[in-house]
Amino acid sequence: MDAFSPLSDFWALPGVAVNLTLFFNMLGALLLGLLVGYERSYHGRAAGMRTYGMVCMASAALTVLCIYPEHWYGGHFAGAVDPTRVIQGIVTGIGFLGAGLIMKDGMSISGLTTAASIWASSAIGVLVGVGFYGAAILLSLISAALMMWGAKLEARLPARPAIAIVLRFAPGFTRPREDVLRQIARERGYVIASGTFSVTYEQGQLEWRFVAVAVDGQKSAKINVMADELMGLEGVAKFQMSHARN
């Protein structure tokens, strides 16, 4: 029985109380992160509710655990080394790893939620390393639930979806009507997002790139309806449309 007494110290009452404190802090940070993330998701940005919620929650966990060093390793932390420097190195290194997963394809960005989940997993590992097993289990469960059902929650909430559009005009056609384009977008419930409009001229062909954002996600036209309108736009030889998270 004595051989297992150090293990039981990790689940002693003071340690459990600290784990519960961590849990409530993580839960509060998650809710606030989801709130901020929803604002970004509503406006069609790449980093949405899941990304903000996960990063905010993991950051709170790493911050709070540093307040209770006397409970690290089941209360057996001698203080001979400074684990906070190790934690700092871990989260920094994982941050670079996560950055490699973020990809930009035209006007759409992907991989942010995966990068955030990897960063959150480093926080889980740190919690296990210092002996806060209860908080590590809770963080794992919340992170997994957020990744599985967070997207469904976002889909049910009001939002302003965005469409990335590329228009390539016929060779020699150099006078497209931007006002007509904007009028078509307005009539179909979209506005061209400021700062996304770019013009390219190559090998005698003019190309426009921009992002159209829905004014009201419930009333805006579907992407196939927008495609029908663009087919009839004067001078358009080729176009490409895709859902964008910018």
ZIDA-V643927 format. One record per helix or strand of 2 or more residues. SS is the DSSP state (a for helix, b for strand). FROM is the first residue (numbers start at 1). TO is the last residue. If there is no record, write none. Layout:
# ZIDA-V643927
ss:SS from:FROM to:TO
ss:SS from:FROM to:TO
This chain:
# ZIDA-V643927
ss:a from:2 to:9
ss:a from:13 to:42
ss:a from:49 to:65
ss:a from:69 to:75
ss:a from:83 to:99
ss:b from:103 to:105
ss:b from:108 to:110
ss:a from:112 to:130
ss:a from:133 to:156
ss:b from:162 to:169
ss:a from:178 to:187
ss:b from:190 to:192
ss:b from:198 to:202
ss:b from:205 to:214
ss:a from:223 to:231
ss:b from:236 to:244
